C-alpha cells in the first residue's frame, strides 16, 4: 500500500512539474513576442522620422502642403 502512495505522489509531482513547465514556456513566449513587437514599433517610428526629416529638408513638405490643400474635400 505504501508503494502505491509513493507512486501516486511521484506521478503527481511529475504531472505538476510538466504543467508548470508548460506555463513557464508560454509566459516566456509571450514576453518574447511582446519584445519583438516593441522593437518593430520602434523601428517603424525610426523609419517614419527619417522619412519626415528627408521630406522637410528637401522642400518636399511644400509639395505635400500644396497637394493636401488642393485635393482635400472642402467642408
N, C-alpha and C positions, 0 to 999 in steps of 0.2 A: 504494500500500500504506500509505503514511504517513497519507493521508486516512482510510482505513478504521480505523486505530488511533485517530486523533483523534476520529472519530465514535463509536467504541465507548467511549472514555474519557468523552466528553461525555454519552452516553446513560447510562452507569453512574453518573456524577456526578448527573445529573438524577434517576435512579431512587433512589439513596441519599438524596438531599435530600427526595424525596417520602416515603420510608419514615420518615425522621427527623421530618418534619413531622407525619405521622400519629401517631407515637409521642408527640410533644410534645403534640399535641391531646388524646390520650387521657389523658395524665397531668394536664393542666390540667382536663379534665372531671372526672376522679376527685377532684381536690383541691376543685373547686367543689362537688361532691356531698357530700363529707365535711364541708365548712364549713357547708353547708345543714343537714346532719343535726345538727351540733353546735348550731347556732342553734335548731333545732326542739326538741332535748332541753332546752336552756337555757330556752326559752320554756315548755315543759311543766313544768319544775321551778318556774318563777316562778308559773305559774298554780296549781300544787299548793300552793305556800307561801301564796299569797294566800287560797286556799280554806281551808286549815288554820287560818290566823290568824283568818279570819272565823268559823269554827266555834268556835274556842276562846274568842273574845271575846264570843260571843253566847249562851253556855250550851248550845250545840248539842252540845258534847262530852259532856255528861251524858246527853243523849238517846241519842247514839251508844253510850255505855258501857252504858246500861241495855238497849238493844236487842241489843247484842252478847252481854251476859251472859244475857239471857232466851232468845234464839233461836239460840244456837250448839249444836252437837251435844255432848252430855255424854259424857265419857270413861268 
